[in-house]
C-alpha cells in the first residue's frame, strides 16, 4: 500500500498480517479521494474501523485538519501507530482503541465531523447497520452541516438506502468492492 497524493505521496504503508484486516486497495482509495477532493482541505475525518489507517493518513496527506482513528484490534492498532510514526506524524490525529459503537456513544459534542469513513470487516454485516444506524440517529449530532458518510462494502452486499436521517446519495462500484455515500437529510 502507498499514499497516493499530497505531502506523503508515494510513501508506503504497512498492513496487519493475516486476513482479519482487509485494507482499502490503492485503486479504491484513489477513487474515494477523487470524489472527496473538494472536501478534504481543512476537513475533520472520523475513520471508523481504521485498520492500518490508510484512509485517514491519506486524508492527512491531502490537507485534512484532523483525523480521529477508531480501531479495537490490537494488531491493527500496532500497525496504525507504526505507520503514523514512520511518516513522522505526531499531531492532527487521535486514536481511540475501542469498539466503534462505544466511541460513537461517548464522543463529546459538538464534534462536527465533515467526513466519516467506515470499513468494517465485510463479514461483520451487523456492524454496517449498527454504525450507520447510530450515525443516522443519536450520533448524527457528531456530524457537521453538509457532512458526508462513506461506507466501503462488498458490491454484492447491498446497504440500505436510508439509515435514520442518513440517505444514500451515490453508489460507486469497483471490482468486488463498493462505496456508498450518505448525507444527512434536513428533515428531523
NORCOR-V487807 format. One record per residue. RES is the residue in three letters. BURIAL is b if it has 24 or more other C-alpha atoms within 12 Angstrom, else e. D_FIRST is the distance of its C-alpha to the first C-alpha in whole Angstrom. Layout:
RES:BURIAL:D_FIRST + RES:BURIAL:D_FIRST
This chain:
UNK:b:0 + UNK:b:4 + UNK:b:7 + UNK:b:9 + UNK:b:13 + UNK:e:15 + UNK:e:16 + UNK:b:13 + UNK:e:11 + UNK:e:9 + UNK:e:9 + UNK:e:6 + UNK:b:5 + UNK:b:7 + UNK:b:8 + UNK:b:11 + UNK:e:13 + UNK:e:15 + UNK:e:15 + UNK:e:17 + UNK:b:13 + UNK:b:12 + UNK:b:8 + UNK:b:9 + UNK:b:7 + UNK:e:6 + UNK:e:10 + UNK:b:12 + UNK:b:10 + UNK:b:12 + UNK:b:15 + UNK:b:15 + UNK:b:15 + UNK:e:17 + UNK:e:20 + UNK:b:20 + UNK:e:20 + UNK:e:23 + UNK:b:23 + UNK:b:20 + UNK:e:22 + UNK:e:24 + UNK:b:23 + UNK:b:23 + UNK:b:20 + UNK:b:21 + UNK:b:17 + UNK:b:19 + UNK:b:17 + UNK:b:14 + UNK:b:13 + UNK:b:10 + UNK:b:11 + UNK:b:8 + UNK:b:11 + UNK:b:13 + UNK:b:12 + UNK:b:11 + UNK:b:15 + UNK:b:16 + UNK:b:14 + UNK:b:16 + UNK:b:20 + UNK:b:20 + UNK:b:23 + UNK:b:22 + UNK:b:19 + UNK:b:21 + UNK:b:18 + UNK:b:20 + UNK:b:19 + UNK:b:21 + UNK:b:19 + UNK:e:20 + UNK:e:17 + UNK:b:15 + UNK:b:17 + UNK:b:16 + UNK:b:13 + UNK:b:13 + UNK:b:16 + UNK:b:14 + UNK:b:11 + UNK:b:14 + UNK:e:16 + UNK:e:14 + UNK:b:14 + UNK:e:17 + UNK:e:18 + UNK:e:21 + UNK:e:22 + UNK:b:22 + UNK:b:20 + UNK:b:22 + UNK:b:21 + UNK:b:23 + UNK:b:23 + UNK:e:25 + UNK:b:25 + UNK:b:24 + UNK:b:28 + UNK:e:29 + UNK:b:27 + UNK:b:28 + UNK:e:32 + UNK:e:32 + UNK:b:30 + UNK:e:33 + UNK:e:34 + UNK:e:34 + UNK:b:30 + UNK:b:30 + UNK:b:26 + UNK:b:25 + UNK:b:22 + UNK:b:21 + UNK:b:18 + UNK:b:18 + UNK:b:16 + UNK:b:18 + UNK:b:18 + UNK:b:19 + UNK:e:22 + UNK:e:23 + UNK:e:25 + UNK:e:28 + UNK:b:25 + UNK:b:25 + UNK:b:28 + UNK:b:29 + UNK:b:26 + UNK:b:27 + UNK:b:31 + UNK:b:31 + UNK:b:29 + UNK:b:32 + UNK:b:34 + UNK:b:35 + UNK:b:32 + UNK:b:32 + UNK:b:34 + UNK:b:30 + UNK:b:29 + UNK:b:30 + UNK:e:32 + UNK:e:30 + UNK:b:27 + UNK:b:25 + UNK:b:23 + UNK:b:20 + UNK:b:20 + UNK:b:17 + UNK:b:19 + UNK:b:20 + UNK:e:22 + UNK:e:24 + UNK:e:25 + UNK:e:27 + UNK:b:27 + UNK:b:30 + UNK:e:31 + UNK:b:32 + UNK:b:32 + UNK:b:35 + UNK:b:34 + UNK:b:31 + UNK:b:31 + UNK:b:29 + UNK:e:29 + UNK:e:26 + UNK:b:24 + UNK:b:21 + UNK:e:20 + UNK:e:17 + UNK:e:17 + UNK:e:18 + UNK:b:17 + UNK:b:19 + UNK:b:19 + UNK:b:22 + UNK:b:23 + UNK:b:26 + UNK:b:29 + UNK:b:32 + UNK:e:35 + UNK:e:38 + UNK:e:40 + UNK:e:41
